[in-house]
């Protein structure tokens, strides 16, 4: 499995809209569902720091994600641009390949 982790610092008053756009049935998830190999997105809110969130996007492989980005580059940029107003800061924490064995349950 391949995961991409982002950290967001959401503008005060934009939390509800951010959660809708980045949440389970939000615009990003609906967009990613177009891609072969997309497994899902998890949105997490920091319990100790208001306005701080992370997303974890799961794909079968890096290649599946890269192909999706290439195919939908313009649409990806459009959604990203529209969502910029919701955040003060966006940080790509990293992209990771899973080291789990096939008999382990993903977390």
C-alpha positions in Angstrom: 0.0 0.0 0.0 1.1 3.6 -0.7 0.0 6.5 1.5 0.3 10.2 1.3 0.0 12.3 4.5 -0.8 16.0 4.5 -1.1 18.4 7.5 -3.5 21.3 7.3 -3.9 24.4 9.5 -7.4 25.5 8.9 -8.5 29.1 9.1 -10.7 29.9 12.1 -14.3 29.6 11.1 -13.6 27.3 8.1 -13.4 24.1 10.1 -16.9 22.8 9.2 -16.4 23.5 5.5 -12.9 22.0 5.5 -14.3 18.8 7.2 -17.0 18.5 4.5 -14.6 19.0 1.6 -11.9 16.7 2.9 -14.1 14.2 4.8 -15.4 10.8 3.9 -17.8 11.9 1.2 -16.2 15.2 0.4 -15.0 16.6 -2.9 -11.5 15.2 -2.7 -12.7 11.7 -1.9 -15.2 11.8 -4.7 -12.5 13.0 -7.1 -10.0 10.3 -6.0 -12.6 7.6 -6.5 -12.1 8.1 -10.3 -8.7 6.6 -9.9 -7.9 2.9 -10.2 -6.1 1.8 -7.1 -7.6 4.4 -4.8 -8.4 2.8 -1.4 -9.7 5.7 0.7 -8.9 8.8 2.7 -8.9 9.2 6.4 -9.3 12.7 7.9 -8.1 13.3 11.5 -8.5 16.4 13.7 -5.8 17.2 16.3 -7.4 16.9 19.8 -4.9 19.2 21.3 -4.6 22.0 18.8 -7.6 23.7 17.2 -7.7 23.9 13.5 -5.0 21.3 12.8 -5.8 18.2 10.7 -4.1 15.5 8.8 -5.3 13.5 5.9 -4.0 10.0 4.9 -4.8 9.1 1.3 -4.4 5.3 0.6 -3.6 3.9 -2.8 -2.6 0.4 -3.9 0.7 1.6 -5.3 2.7 4.7 -6.0 2.3 4.0 -9.7 -1.6 4.0 -9.4 -1.4 7.4 -7.6 1.1 8.8 -10.2 -1.1 7.7 -13.1 -4.1 9.3 -11.5 -2.3 12.6 -11.0 -1.1 12.6 -14.6 -4.5 11.8 -16.0 -6.4 14.3 -13.8 -3.7 17.0 -13.4 -5.9 20.0 -14.4 -8.8 19.0 -12.2 -6.5 18.2 -9.3 -5.0 21.7 -9.5 -8.5 23.3 -9.8 -9.8 21.6 -6.6 -6.6 22.4 -4.8 -6.8 26.1 -5.8 -10.4 26.3 -4.6 -9.6 24.8 -1.3 -6.6 27.1 -0.5 -8.9 29.7 1.0 -9.8 27.2 3.8 -6.3 26.8 5.1 -3.5 29.0 6.5 -0.9 26.3 5.9 -0.7 23.0 4.1 2.3 20.7 4.5 3.1 17.5 2.7 4.3 15.3 5.6 5.4 12.6 3.2 4.6 9.6 1.0 5.1 6.2 2.4 5.1 2.6 1.2 3.6 0.0 3.6 5.9 -2.6 5.0 3.1 -4.8 6.3 2.9 -8.4 5.5 -0.1 -9.6 3.6 -1.5 -11.4 6.7 -1.6 -8.2 8.8 -4.7 -6.0 9.1 -4.1 -2.4 7.9 -4.6 0.3 10.6 
